[in-house]
Amino acid sequence: MQFDTIKKLLIYLALAFVVVSVWTDPSGSASAAGTFLHTVGGFFSTAINKGSVFIKGLAN
């Protein structure tokens, strides 16, 4: 198998997992997605904050 074929297969499997998960438990899937997005947003917020503090520290 070529790498592109494996990559497409994994994408289709992930998509199928999401569809089945939403189909069987919509509220649980929404809760999990909300928690995930909140965590990712918090990470980027912290990264931007620490990056700006670092840049300000270089200016001093």
C-alpha positions, 0 to 999 in steps of 0.5 A: 500500500502506498502512503496516500492510500493509507492516509485516505483510509485513516481519514475515512475511518475517522470520519466514519467513527465521528458519524457513528458516534454522533448517530448513537449519542448526539448529546454525549458527542456534543459534550465531548466536542465542546470539552475538546474545543474548550481545551484547545482554545485554552491551550492557544490562549495560554500559548499566545499569552506566554509568547507575548510575554516572551516578546516583551521580555526581549524588548527590555 
